[in-house]
Amino acid sequence: MDSCSTLTSTSTRARSIHRWTEEFQAEIYRNQTEAISEIEQIAGMSPWTLFDFRAPLRQNEYQRWYNRKGVVDQHGRKKQAFHVLREFYESEEL
């Protein structure tokens, strides 16, 4: 599978993890960082949302009034995805 396909598909491991969990989010970031490392034209990246935040329309069993796409939760705790990104940023040559 080429790098572009990797960016748009979900790995077998991610598919085995329950959607919308912290583990699932970390696996998505892990797949993305591996893929972009192989693409010479990409000079950098940033997470879409840094912190989880209150979102009154997010009323379901997973979100419970929060947008939970951040890499840091609403209490300031770093999620698994935060550590995946930190390792990626520390390993890349500047």
Backbone bond lengths (Angstrom), bond angles and torsions (degrees), N, CA, C in turn:
res aa  C-N    CA-C-N  psi(-1)  N-CA   C-N-CA  omega(-1)  CA-C   N-CA-C  phi
1 M - - - 1.451 - - 1.531 108.42 -
2 D 1.326 118.17 131.20 1.455 120.27 179.98 1.529 110.70 -79.24
3 S 1.340 116.07 170.10 1.463 121.68 -175.66 1.516 112.76 -60.91
4 C 1.319 117.90 -39.08 1.469 120.34 -179.73 1.518 110.86 -64.30
5 S 1.312 117.21 -40.63 1.461 120.24 177.67 1.518 110.90 -64.98
6 T 1.333 116.59 -37.44 1.455 120.87 179.61 1.519 110.58 -62.72
7 L 1.331 117.15 -37.95 1.460 120.42 -179.49 1.519 112.40 -65.21
8 T 1.307 117.72 -29.17 1.459 120.28 -175.17 1.515 113.89 -104.17
9 S 1.312 118.67 -1.75 1.455 120.21 179.91 1.523 110.18 -116.76
10 T 1.305 115.40 166.16 1.451 121.58 179.13 1.522 108.36 -107.12
11 S 1.322 116.31 135.02 1.464 120.02 -178.09 1.526 111.24 -67.59
12 T 1.306 115.50 163.60 1.457 121.12 176.32 1.517 110.01 -59.75
13 R 1.321 116.95 -41.22 1.466 120.87 179.13 1.517 111.01 -62.52
14 A 1.323 118.11 -44.37 1.468 121.08 179.55 1.524 110.51 -62.79
15 R 1.325 117.15 -38.06 1.467 119.68 179.75 1.523 111.55 -65.84
16 S 1.346 117.61 -25.32 1.463 120.17 -179.56 1.529 111.93 -84.09
17 I 1.322 117.91 -11.54 1.461 122.69 178.70 1.528 108.09 -93.33
18 H 1.307 116.82 138.62 1.462 120.69 -178.91 1.523 110.37 -59.68
19 R 1.336 115.77 128.24 1.470 120.70 -179.82 1.511 111.26 -55.81
20 W 1.301 114.83 146.65 1.471 125.68 174.03 1.519 113.25 73.73
21 T 1.324 117.77 12.35 1.461 119.36 174.88 1.525 108.79 -90.63
22 E 1.323 114.92 166.53 1.462 120.16 176.63 1.533 110.55 -62.37
23 E 1.327 117.18 -36.91 1.469 121.35 178.38 1.524 110.99 -64.49
24 F 1.308 116.92 -40.37 1.461 121.81 178.26 1.531 110.09 -62.82
25 Q 1.327 116.97 -45.79 1.463 121.30 178.91 1.535 110.58 -60.04
26 A 1.325 117.21 -44.38 1.470 121.07 179.60 1.527 110.85 -62.01
27 E 1.326 117.09 -40.74 1.465 120.46 -179.85 1.524 111.11 -66.15
28 I 1.324 117.30 -38.10 1.465 120.72 176.85 1.531 109.79 -61.16
29 Y 1.330 117.98 -47.66 1.468 120.86 177.88 1.527 111.27 -63.48
30 R 1.329 117.27 -37.85 1.470 120.40 178.53 1.525 110.29 -61.76
31 N 1.331 117.16 -44.89 1.467 120.83 178.45 1.524 111.29 -63.43
32 Q 1.321 117.17 -42.67 1.464 120.55 -178.98 1.519 111.69 -65.24
33 T 1.334 117.52 -44.15 1.467 119.13 -178.56 1.524 111.36 -66.96
34 E 1.330 117.43 -35.56 1.466 119.94 176.08 1.524 110.65 -64.47
35 A 1.315 116.01 -41.82 1.470 120.03 -178.14 1.527 111.63 -68.04
36 I 1.326 117.75 -46.17 1.470 118.23 -176.43 1.520 112.21 -71.36
37 S 1.321 117.43 -21.68 1.468 120.30 176.00 1.520 111.47 -62.75
38 E 1.335 116.41 -24.13 1.462 121.63 -177.61 1.529 113.16 -93.69
39 I 1.319 117.66 -3.84 1.464 121.05 -176.20 1.528 109.03 -107.00
40 E 1.300 115.35 108.22 1.461 121.88 -174.96 1.531 113.13 -61.21
41 Q 1.322 118.01 -30.98 1.460 121.77 -175.76 1.531 113.63 -75.37
42 I 1.309 118.20 -12.94 1.469 120.57 179.48 1.519 108.62 -90.09
43 A 1.336 115.70 122.92 1.455 120.90 -175.97 1.530 112.77 -98.55
44 G 1.316 118.74 -13.81 1.457 120.56 -179.49 1.507 111.34 -177.98
45 M 1.313 114.85 177.76 1.467 120.31 177.95 1.513 109.26 -157.77
46 S 1.316 114.67 163.29 1.456 121.74 178.88 1.521 108.68 -147.30
47 P 1.336 118.17 144.75 1.469 118.14 176.41 1.527 110.40 -66.03
48 W 1.320 115.63 148.71 1.462 120.64 -178.86 1.523 110.46 -63.30
49 T 1.314 117.64 -45.28 1.462 122.63 -178.01 1.522 108.23 -133.26
50 L 1.338 116.64 125.14 1.460 120.22 -179.05 1.529 111.42 -77.40
51 F 1.338 117.63 -49.37 1.461 121.94 -176.48 1.519 112.09 -113.25
52 D 1.350 116.40 146.07 1.454 120.67 166.79 1.532 106.79 -65.80
53 F 1.321 117.10 147.28 1.463 119.29 -179.48 1.518 111.07 -145.36
54 R 1.346 115.79 157.92 1.461 121.03 179.89 1.511 109.53 -63.01
55 A 1.326 115.93 137.15 1.456 122.11 179.52 1.534 107.51 -147.43
56 P 1.330 116.98 97.33 1.469 121.10 -173.99 1.526 115.11 -54.82
57 L 1.313 118.70 -24.13 1.459 120.23 -179.49 1.527 112.98 -84.99
58 R 1.309 118.06 -5.11 1.470 122.41 -179.07 1.527 108.97 -90.57
59 Q 1.317 116.67 74.27 1.459 121.31 -176.19 1.524 110.51 -112.19
60 N 1.323 115.46 74.49 1.461 119.92 176.41 1.521 108.66 -139.46
61 E 1.321 117.67 175.25 1.462 121.09 -174.37 1.524 114.36 -64.24
62 Y 1.324 117.96 -21.18 1.461 120.58 -178.47 1.524 112.53 -92.05
63 Q 1.297 116.65 -41.21 1.465 119.45 -171.52 1.525 113.70 -93.49
64 R 1.296 118.83 -34.06 1.469 123.49 176.60 1.527 113.24 44.50
65 W 1.317 115.00 58.96 1.472 123.69 175.68 1.533 113.62 77.16
66 Y 1.324 118.80 12.36 1.466 121.93 178.90 1.523 110.44 -128.56
67 N 1.320 115.62 147.35 1.459 121.65 164.98 1.522 103.80 -86.82
68 R 1.307 117.83 116.65 1.466 121.90 -172.12 1.529 113.16 -107.57
69 K 1.333 116.38 31.76 1.468 119.87 179.34 1.519 112.98 -85.09
70 G 1.328 118.17 -7.10 1.456 121.45 -177.75 1.519 112.65 -69.43
71 V 1.328 115.30 163.34 1.465 120.64 176.56 1.529 110.60 -95.75
72 V 1.346 115.79 -3.62 1.460 123.12 173.87 1.526 106.28 -127.55
73 D 1.345 118.00 132.96 1.464 119.23 -176.87 1.527 112.06 -78.47
74 Q 1.332 116.19 178.01 1.461 121.28 -174.99 1.528 112.86 -66.28
75 H 1.339 117.88 -13.80 1.462 122.18 178.45 1.532 112.16 -99.18
76 G 1.332 116.76 2.34 1.461 121.13 179.84 1.522 114.29 88.73
77 R 1.338 117.20 6.61 1.467 119.94 178.94 1.527 109.72 -81.88
78 K 1.322 114.94 135.34 1.464 120.53 179.85 1.523 109.16 -77.13
79 K 1.337 115.36 128.70 1.457 121.22 179.19 1.527 110.16 -83.99
80 Q 1.323 116.46 171.81 1.468 121.38 178.60 1.524 111.33 -56.78
81 A 1.319 117.11 -38.35 1.469 121.00 -179.73 1.525 111.26 -62.85
82 F 1.321 117.71 -33.76 1.465 121.54 176.68 1.526 109.66 -57.94
83 H 1.322 115.98 -46.42 1.467 120.80 -177.77 1.532 111.76 -68.94
84 V 1.328 116.92 -33.59 1.474 120.50 174.80 1.521 109.36 -61.60
85 L 1.336 116.59 -46.63 1.473 120.31 179.77 1.519 111.77 -66.58
86 R 1.329 117.31 -41.57 1.466 120.16 178.66 1.524 110.88 -58.53
87 E 1.337 116.40 -45.90 1.473 119.93 178.47 1.523 111.16 -61.67
88 F 1.329 116.79 -39.55 1.458 120.99 178.56 1.526 110.67 -63.76
89 Y 1.327 116.94 -49.22 1.475 120.71 -178.73 1.531 110.67 -63.01
90 E 1.314 118.00 -39.21 1.472 121.01 -179.59 1.533 111.85 -69.88
91 S 1.328 117.52 -27.56 1.453 120.28 -176.60 1.529 113.55 -87.05
92 E 1.315 117.63 -17.83 1.472 121.54 -177.16 1.522 110.38 -80.50
93 E 1.331 115.25 140.77 1.462 120.77 174.47 1.518 109.38 -77.58
94 L 1.314 115.94 136.92 1.469 120.34 179.75 1.506 111.06 -93.90
